[in-house]
Amino acid sequence: MPKLEGKVAIITGASAGIGLGVAKRFAKEGAVVAMCARTPETLEKAADEVRAVGGKVIHKTCDVTSYDEIDPFLELVLREAGTIDILVNNAAYMPTEHNMLEGLDESEYLSGLEGAIHSTYRMMQRVFPVMKEKGRGKIINFTSLGGIRGVQGTGGYAAGKMAIIGISRVAANEWGKYGINVNCVAPMSMTTGWSELMKTLPEGSDPWEAVGTRGNALGYVGDPEKHIAPPVAFLASDDADYITGHVMPLDGGLVDLE
């Protein structure tokens, strides 16, 4: 039996990369997939891709930094699916270039926080009443090797991603009594955002050396659907009922992670 049969799962930032990979995997595991992203054209295309693998899809454009957009999206999900079982907070703001801290504009720094920790907090807070009433729920938040490793030039992004670990562990402790599991994953995967960011590196630099990911034991970067999505699906399933407050590295054995 599929692991997520009959579950309703929200996935933010679901129009490409890891978010789309997770959405496809969840659909294959039997979930109703509620997808949101900021760009209508890419979201529509992504929704069609998820439907093509047999999934039931709800989708709506949504900027997860804004309650004015979050609330209508969640109202749509509840109206069409009746409940929310799983929340995957994947959406994040990616810097468009490497700026060292001494030259990092405050607006760029604050954008990193807004797109990571603040959006994650808002989505968690909004779905909590539904999960509390059900007496169970699964929340999977995305932290980053950029924060754990302190990748140069990603100050705001890294700060926001590390803060996600803290708030996830607070939620795990506060909401465990309601049957809600809250975990984080830290993926090493080539996404659209990282691809664009690497184009801004100085000529001749090694991109993976620049972002601090040398040492991967398996010797390759994970594919969003093949390598990242299955562990996320596990954490969203009943098989992970006894796991909470955990940070799971999905990095191919990056030997100097800690």
C-alpha positions as CSV (number, residue, x, y, z in Angstrom):
1,M,0.0,0.0,0.0
2,P,1.3,3.5,-0.8
3,K,2.8,5.2,2.3
4,L,0.7,8.4,2.0
5,E,-2.6,7.0,0.7
6,G,-5.5,9.4,1.5
7,K,-3.2,12.0,3.1
8,V,-3.5,15.7,2.1
9,A,0.0,17.3,1.7
10,I,0.9,20.9,1.2
11,I,4.2,21.5,-0.6
12,T,5.4,25.1,-0.9
13,G,7.8,26.1,-3.6
14,A,6.5,23.2,-5.6
15,S,6.9,24.4,-9.2
16,A,10.5,23.2,-9.8
17,G,13.5,21.5,-8.3
18,I,13.1,19.7,-4.9
19,G,9.5,20.9,-4.4
20,L,8.4,19.4,-7.7
21,G,10.3,16.2,-7.0
22,V,8.6,15.9,-3.6
23,A,5.2,16.6,-5.2
24,K,5.7,13.8,-7.7
25,R,6.8,11.3,-5.1
26,F,3.9,12.2,-2.8
27,A,1.5,11.7,-5.7
28,K,2.9,8.3,-6.4
29,E,2.5,7.4,-2.7
30,G,-1.2,8.2,-2.9
31,A,-1.3,11.7,-1.4
32,V,-3.6,14.6,-2.5
33,V,-0.9,17.1,-3.4
34,A,-1.6,20.8,-2.6
35,M,1.0,22.8,-4.5
36,C,1.9,26.5,-4.3
37,A,4.5,28.7,-5.8
38,R,4.8,32.3,-6.9
39,T,4.9,32.0,-10.6
40,P,1.6,31.0,-12.3
41,E,3.1,29.6,-15.5
42,T,5.6,27.3,-13.9
43,L,3.1,26.2,-11.2
44,E,0.6,25.3,-13.8
45,K,3.2,23.3,-15.8
46,A,4.3,21.5,-12.5
47,A,0.7,20.7,-11.6
48,D,0.3,19.0,-15.0
49,E,3.4,17.0,-14.4
50,V,2.2,15.7,-11.0
51,R,-1.2,14.9,-12.5
52,A,0.6,12.9,-15.2
53,V,2.0,10.5,-12.6
54,G,-1.5,9.9,-11.3
55,G,-1.8,12.4,-8.6
56,K,-4.8,14.4,-7.4
57,V,-3.6,18.0,-7.4
58,I,-4.8,21.3,-5.8
59,H,-2.7,24.3,-6.8
60,K,-2.7,28.0,-6.4
61,T,-0.1,30.8,-6.7
62,C,1.0,31.9,-3.3
63,D,3.8,34.0,-1.8
64,V,4.4,32.3,1.5
65,T,5.9,35.5,3.0
66,S,2.4,37.0,3.0
67,Y,-0.6,36.0,5.2
68,D,-2.8,37.7,2.5
69,E,-1.7,35.0,0.1
70,I,-1.2,32.1,2.5
71,D,-4.8,32.2,4.0
72,P,-6.6,32.0,0.6
73,F,-4.4,29.1,-0.4
74,L,-5.1,27.2,2.8
75,E,-8.9,28.0,2.5
76,L,-8.8,26.4,-1.0
77,V,-7.1,23.3,0.3
78,L,-9.6,22.8,3.1
79,R,-12.5,23.5,0.9
80,E,-11.4,21.0,-1.8
81,A,-9.7,18.4,0.4
82,G,-11.3,18.8,3.8
83,T,-8.1,18.6,5.9
84,I,-4.4,19.0,6.0
85,D,-2.2,16.0,7.1
86,I,1.3,17.1,5.9
87,L,3.1,20.3,5.5
88,V,6.4,20.5,3.5
89,N,8.0,23.9,3.9
90,N,10.3,23.9,0.9
91,A,10.0,27.5,-0.5
92,A,12.9,29.8,0.1
93,Y,14.4,32.9,-1.2
94,M,17.8,32.3,-2.9
95,P,20.3,35.2,-3.2
96,T,21.0,36.1,-6.8
97,E,24.8,36.6,-6.2
98,H,27.5,35.9,-3.6
99,N,27.8,39.0,-1.3
100,M,30.2,38.7,1.7
101,L,28.9,40.0,5.0
102,E,30.9,43.2,5.0
103,G,29.1,44.3,1.9
104,L,25.8,42.6,2.4
105,D,22.9,45.0,1.9
106,E,20.5,44.9,4.8
107,S,17.5,44.5,2.5
108,E,19.2,41.4,0.9
109,Y,19.9,40.0,4.4
110,L,16.3,40.6,5.5
111,S,15.0,39.0,2.3
112,G,16.9,35.8,3.2
113,L,15.2,35.8,6.6
114,E,11.8,36.6,5.2
115,G,12.0,33.9,2.6
116,A,13.2,31.2,5.0
117,I,12.3,31.4,8.7
118,H,9.5,33.9,8.5
119,S,7.6,32.0,5.7
120,T,8.2,28.7,7.5
121,Y,6.9,30.1,10.8
122,R,3.8,31.5,9.1
123,M,2.8,28.3,7.3
124,M,3.4,26.2,10.5
125,Q,1.3,28.5,12.6
126,R,-1.6,28.5,10.1
127,V,-1.8,24.7,9.7
128,F,-1.3,24.0,13.4
129,P,-5.0,24.3,14.4
130,V,-6.1,21.8,11.8
131,M,-3.5,19.3,12.9
132,K,-4.2,19.8,16.6
133,E,-7.9,19.1,16.0
134,K,-7.0,15.9,14.1
135,G,-4.6,14.8,16.8
136,R,-1.8,14.2,14.4
137,G,0.2,15.8,11.6
138,K,3.6,15.8,9.9
139,I,5.7,18.9,9.2
140,I,8.9,18.7,7.3
141,N,11.0,21.9,7.1
142,F,13.9,22.5,4.8
143,T,17.1,23.7,6.3
144,S,20.3,23.9,4.2
145,L,23.9,22.9,4.0
146,G,24.4,26.6,3.2
147,G,23.6,27.4,6.8
148,I,25.1,24.3,8.5
149,R,28.4,24.8,6.6
150,G,28.3,28.6,6.6
151,V,28.7,28.9,2.9
152,Q,30.5,32.1,2.0
153,G,28.3,34.8,0.4
154,T,25.0,33.5,1.6
155,G,24.6,35.4,4.9
156,G,20.8,36.1,4.9
157,Y,19.9,32.8,3.4
158,A,22.1,30.8,5.7
159,A,20.8,32.7,8.8
160,G,17.2,32.0,7.8
161,K,17.9,28.4,7.1
162,M,19.6,27.8,10.5
163,A,16.8,29.5,12.3
164,I,14.5,26.9,10.8
165,I,16.2,24.2,12.8
166,G,15.6,26.2,16.0
167,I,11.9,26.8,15.4
168,S,11.4,23.3,14.2
169,R,12.7,21.9,17.5
170,V,10.6,24.3,19.5
171,A,7.5,23.2,17.6
172,A,8.5,19.5,18.0
173,N,8.6,20.1,21.8
174,E,5.5,22.2,22.0
175,W,3.3,20.2,19.6
176,G,4.3,16.6,20.3
177,K,1.5,16.3,22.8
178,Y,-0.9,16.9,19.9
179,G,0.6,14.1,17.8
180,I,2.4,16.5,15.5
181,N,5.9,15.5,14.3
182,V,8.2,18.3,13.2
183,N,11.5,17.5,11.4
184,C,14.0,19.1,9.1
185,V,15.9,17.8,6.1
186,A,19.2,19.3,4.8
187,P,19.6,18.3,1.2
188,M,22.5,18.4,-1.2
189,S,20.8,18.8,-4.5
190,M,21.3,20.9,-7.6
191,T,18.3,23.2,-7.8
192,T,17.5,26.1,-10.1
193,G,18.4,28.6,-7.5
194,W,21.9,27.1,-6.8
195,S,22.5,26.8,-10.6
196,E,21.8,30.5,-11.1
197,L,23.9,31.4,-8.1
198,M,26.9,29.5,-9.3
199,K,26.9,31.4,-12.5
200,T,27.9,34.5,-10.5
201,L,31.1,32.9,-9.1
202,P,34.5,34.3,-10.1
203,E,35.8,32.9,-13.4
204,G,37.8,29.7,-12.9
205,S,36.5,28.9,-9.5
206,D,35.3,25.4,-8.6
207,P,31.6,25.8,-7.9
208,W,31.3,23.0,-5.4
209,E,34.4,24.1,-3.6
210,A,32.9,27.6,-3.4
211,V,29.7,26.4,-1.7
212,G,31.6,24.1,0.6
213,T,30.3,20.7,-0.6
214,R,33.6,18.8,-1.2
215,G,33.7,15.6,0.7
216,N,30.5,13.9,-0.5
217,A,31.2,10.2,0.0
218,L,29.1,9.1,-2.9
219,G,30.7,11.6,-5.3
220,Y,27.6,13.1,-6.9
221,V,24.9,15.6,-6.2
222,G,21.4,14.3,-5.4
223,D,18.5,14.3,-7.8
224,P,15.4,16.0,-6.3
225,E,12.9,13.3,-7.2
226,K,15.2,10.2,-7.0
227,H,17.3,11.0,-3.9
228,I,15.7,13.8,-1.9
229,A,11.9,13.1,-2.2
230,P,11.9,9.5,-0.8
231,P,13.3,10.4,2.6
232,V,10.9,13.3,2.8
233,A,8.0,10.9,2.0
234,F,9.2,8.7,4.8
235,L,9.2,11.5,7.3
236,A,5.6,12.4,6.1
237,S,4.4,8.8,6.6
238,D,3.2,6.8,9.6
239,D,6.5,5.0,9.6
240,A,8.1,8.1,11.1
241,D,5.6,8.5,14.0
242,Y,8.5,8.2,16.6
243,I,10.8,10.7,14.9
244,T,10.5,14.4,15.8
245,G,12.9,17.3,16.4
246,H,15.4,15.7,14.0
247,V,17.6,17.1,11.3
248,M,18.1,14.6,8.6
249,P,21.1,15.2,6.2
250,L,20.3,14.2,2.6
251,D,23.8,14.8,1.3
252,G,25.4,11.7,0.0
253,G,27.6,11.3,3.1
254,L,29.2,14.7,3.3
255,V,31.9,13.6,5.7
256,D,32.6,16.8,7.5
257,L,29.0,17.9,8.0
258,E,29.3,18.4,11.7
